[in-house]
Structures are given as structure tokens and as C-alpha cells.
Amino acid sequence: MRFRNQVVWITGASSGIGEALAYAFAREGAHLILTARRRERLEAVQHACTGAGKRLLLPFDVTDLEYHPTAVGAAIEHFGQVDILVNNAGVSQRSLVLETDLSVDRRIMEVNYFSVIALTKTVLPYMIERGGGQIAVVSSLLGKFSTPRQSAYCASKHALHGYFDSLRSEVYAHGIRITLICPGFVRTEVSMHALRGDGQEHGQLDERIAKGMPAEVCARHIVNALHKRKEEVYIARSEKIALYLKRFAPGWLSALMRRVNLR
Ligand SMILES: NC(=O)c1ccc[n+]([C@@H]2O[C@H](COP(=O)([O-])OP(=O)(O)OC[C@H]3O[C@@H](n4cnc5c(N)ncnc54)[C@H](OP(=O)(O)O)[C@@H]3O)[C@@H](O)[C@H]2O)c1
């Protein structure tokens, strides 16, 4: 019960890591605000949550930036505060640069980057007024290095690090802590909904995602990291080695990436 009576807002709570986070925080006694586009899936998640905390569903498309003030207003009206905002909603990519329409690059940046900074900016004044809070951002190991066929996805996740590392120092004195979360392969629907170059969904469960860490395990690590108010956390298995290669032997990593199957 490490988060008893804390108000935790999770975006992308209708499946995968966000859904698992909802269950994990519910077990910790938190009150939950759950956001995603699919209302029925959110309702199912809400019903499956065990724990004494209250729940509020706020279904909306996070790229509808004009709606953010209304959503935040509804959250504040309902709970009076947001203690932890978990920016988790995201979309991945499966396409080479030259086959990716610019509208798809933009869409990925809208979901993974602009909606995240917009919602954060809308929630922050309330946290500052209360004298504290936590912002979690679900980035990726691909926020630290890049793979082929995910150029816009990698760019969007790298951008989050630049932005939130800067914000971290700006809001520290207000008692606000920022945690950047970098998962490796996690078994979710992420590859199913990943965008192809023409904007269609990839629609396939990729092998490495299928063999990835269970979302529940990832969620447990995230909850622990937030409890410890960590600045950045890597949640991965053997793929974590690429982080060290990027840092200490970047040429080796580039050579490995050139061998990745491009189809
Ligand atoms: N799985 C992995 O291997 C992995 C690795 C590193 C990082 N991540 C990151 O983890 C986060 C969660 O992904 P996941 O793996 O759990 O995939 P997922 O199962 O596909 O979940 C994605 C979530 O984001 C929501 N979402 C997507 N677009 C949205 C939009 N425009 N507005 C509102 N909600 C939206 C989806 O809900 P609706 O469709 O209902 O809107 C869903 O709840 C993402 O940021 C992803 O980049 C995943």
C-alpha cells in the first residue's frame, strides 16, 4: 500500500503496460484516472482493478490537445489533485524511412511527444500549487539508441529525454520529480498497432515482443521506480546490453544494427 490515497493518472490504460500499471497501482491503494480511446477496454480494466481506491475514466485521444484542459479540469474536480501523471500512451512504427509518409512521422510525434508535453504542461500548474507531484514518462530503450524501421518512434522517444531532463531541473524546487522509464521488449499489443509507412497498422505480433517481458513484471518495476522517485530506469532483459554498447562501443552497435532484418 505504498501509494494509498494517491491520485495516479495513467494514459494508455486500455492495454499492455498501462493496463498492468492500473492493476499494480490499484493493489497499492491508489485512486486511478484511466485514459485511452477505447472506452469499453477502459471499463473492463476498471472492473478488473482490485483495491479500495476510487476510479475515474477519462477516455479521449491524447492528440486532441484542445481537450486537455477539459480533461484535467474533470480530474481536478473529481479528486481535487493529481499526485502522479504517468504518460504511457504511445504508438510504434514498422517502416523504412523512405517508405514512410511524412504524415506518419508527424502522427508518431503527435502521440508520443506533443501529447505528452501538452498534458504535462496542463497538469503541472496544479502540482506546483500543491507543492509537489510526480511525472512519469514511458519512453523506451529506443529513447537511448535507435534501430532501423523505427526512425520516427526512436526520434519521438529521444525527444522525451531532452525535454524532460530539462523540465526536471526547472520543477525540482517545486517538489516535483520526473521519472523517465525505458522498457526493452514487453509482451503487449504494441507491434499490432505499430504504424506502417502508409499509416496502416502493422497488425502482427512480432516475435521479439511475443517473447518479451510480461507487462505485469514491467509494471512492478515501474511502480518500484516511482516509489523510489528514480530519475531514469531501464526495464529490460538481455537487450539492455545495447545501452552499454551505445555508450562504450558505439561502432559495434552500429555494425549490429546494420545486420537487423529490414523486412
Ligand atoms: N511493449 C514494448 O515492448 C515497449 C517497449 C518500450 C516502450 N514501450 C512503450 O510503452 C508504452 C505503452 O505501450 P504498450 O507496449 O503497452 O502498447 P499497447 O498495448 O499498444 O498500449 C498502448 C496504449 O496507448 C493507448 N493509445 C495509443 N494511442 C493513443 C491515443 N492517440 N490517445 C489515447 N491513447 C492512446 C492505447 O489505447 P487506445 O488504443 O484504446 O487509445 C493503449 O492503451 C508506449 O509508450 C510504448 O512506446 C513499449
Ligand as a Chemical Component Dictionary entry (heavy atoms), coordinates in Angstrom:
data_LIG
# 
_chem_comp.id                   LIG 
_chem_comp.type                 NON-POLYMER 
_chem_comp.pdbx_formal_charge   0 
_chem_comp.three_letter_code    LIG 
# 
loop_
_chem_comp_atom.comp_id 
_chem_comp_atom.atom_id 
_chem_comp_atom.alt_atom_id 
_chem_comp_atom.type_symbol 
_chem_comp_atom.charge 
_chem_comp_atom.model_Cartn_x 
_chem_comp_atom.model_Cartn_y 
_chem_comp_atom.model_Cartn_z 
_chem_comp_atom.pdbx_ordinal 
LIG N1  N1  N 0  5.840  -3.148 -25.464 1  
LIG C1  C1  C 0  7.101  -2.796 -25.596 2  
LIG O1  O1  O 0  7.967  -3.621 -25.965 3  
LIG C2  C2  C 0  7.524  -1.388 -25.279 4  
LIG C3  C3  C 0  8.880  -1.140 -25.166 5  
LIG C4  C4  C 0  9.310  0.152  -24.856 6  
LIG C5  C5  C 0  8.382  1.149  -24.672 7  
LIG N2  N2  N 1  7.061  0.886  -24.803 8  
LIG C6  C6  C 0  6.132  1.997  -24.601 9  
LIG O2  O2  O 0  5.173  1.622  -23.648 10 
LIG C7  C7  C 0  4.004  2.420  -23.824 11 
LIG C8  C8  C 0  2.780  1.511  -23.763 12 
LIG O3  O3  O 0  2.808  0.641  -24.881 13 
LIG P1  P1  P 0  2.384  -0.893 -24.794 14 
LIG O4  O4  O 0  3.574  -1.693 -25.117 15 
LIG O5  O5  O -1 1.632  -1.163 -23.560 16 
LIG O6  O6  O 0  1.435  -0.995 -26.095 17 
LIG P2  P2  P 0  -0.144 -1.143 -26.273 18 
LIG O7  O7  O 0  -0.627 -2.375 -25.623 19 
LIG O8  O8  O 0  -0.380 -0.964 -27.723 20 
LIG O9  O9  O 0  -0.718 0.105  -25.460 21 
LIG C9  C9  C 0  -0.718 1.391  -25.988 22 
LIG C10 C10 C 0  -1.727 2.211  -25.208 23 
LIG O10 O10 O 0  -1.686 3.564  -25.692 24 
LIG C11 C11 C 0  -3.032 3.978  -25.968 25 
LIG N3  N3  N 0  -3.039 4.947  -27.055 26 
LIG C12 C12 C 0  -2.426 4.852  -28.259 27 
LIG N4  N4  N 0  -2.691 5.928  -28.996 28 
LIG C13 C13 C 0  -3.482 6.735  -28.240 29 
LIG C14 C14 C 0  -4.103 7.987  -28.447 30 
LIG N5  N5  N 0  -3.954 8.664  -29.593 31 
LIG N6  N6  N 0  -4.861 8.515  -27.450 32 
LIG C15 C15 C 0  -5.025 7.846  -26.287 33 
LIG N7  N7  N 0  -4.457 6.670  -26.020 34 
LIG C16 C16 C 0  -3.695 6.112  -26.990 35 
LIG C17 C17 C 0  -3.761 2.687  -26.362 36 
LIG O11 O11 O 0  -5.150 2.816  -26.095 37 
LIG P3  P3  P 0  -6.312 3.037  -27.188 38 
LIG O12 O12 O 0  -5.920 2.307  -28.431 39 
LIG O13 O13 O 0  -7.514 2.493  -26.506 40 
LIG O14 O14 O 0  -6.380 4.522  -27.370 41 
LIG C18 C18 C 0  -3.145 1.710  -25.373 42 
LIG O15 O15 O 0  -3.808 1.790  -24.132 43 
LIG C19 C19 C 0  4.191  3.135  -25.165 44 
LIG O16 O16 O 0  4.579  4.469  -24.937 45 
LIG C20 C20 C 0  5.317  2.372  -25.824 46 
LIG O17 O17 O 0  6.057  3.179  -26.717 47 
LIG C21 C21 C 0  6.613  -0.361 -25.097 48 
# 
loop_
_chem_comp_bond.comp_id 
_chem_comp_bond.atom_id_1 
_chem_comp_bond.atom_id_2 
_chem_comp_bond.value_order 
_chem_comp_bond.pdbx_ordinal 
LIG N1  C1  SING 1  
LIG C1  O1  DOUB 2  
LIG C1  C2  SING 3  
LIG C2  C3  SING 4  
LIG C2  C21 DOUB 5  
LIG C3  C4  DOUB 6  
LIG C4  C5  SING 7  
LIG C5  N2  DOUB 8  
LIG N2  C6  SING 9  
LIG N2  C21 SING 10 
LIG C6  O2  SING 11 
LIG C6  C20 SING 12 
LIG O2  C7  SING 13 
LIG C7  C8  SING 14 
LIG C7  C19 SING 15 
LIG C8  O3  SING 16 
LIG O3  P1  SING 17 
LIG P1  O4  DOUB 18 
LIG P1  O5  SING 19 
LIG P1  O6  SING 20 
LIG O6  P2  SING 21 
LIG P2  O7  DOUB 22 
LIG P2  O8  SING 23 
LIG P2  O9  SING 24 
LIG O9  C9  SING 25 
LIG C9  C10 SING 26 
LIG C10 O10 SING 27 
LIG C10 C18 SING 28 
LIG O10 C11 SING 29 
LIG C11 N3  SING 30 
LIG C11 C17 SING 31 
LIG N3  C12 SING 32 
LIG N3  C16 SING 33 
LIG C12 N4  DOUB 34 
LIG N4  C13 SING 35 
LIG C13 C14 SING 36 
LIG C13 C16 DOUB 37 
LIG C14 N5  SING 38 
LIG C14 N6  DOUB 39 
LIG N6  C15 SING 40 
LIG C15 N7  DOUB 41 
LIG N7  C16 SING 42 
LIG C17 O11 SING 43 
LIG C17 C18 SING 44 
LIG O11 P3  SING 45 
LIG P3  O12 DOUB 46 
LIG P3  O13 SING 47 
LIG P3  O14 SING 48 
LIG C18 O15 SING 49 
LIG C19 O16 SING 50 
LIG C19 C20 SING 51 
LIG C20 O17 SING 52 
# 
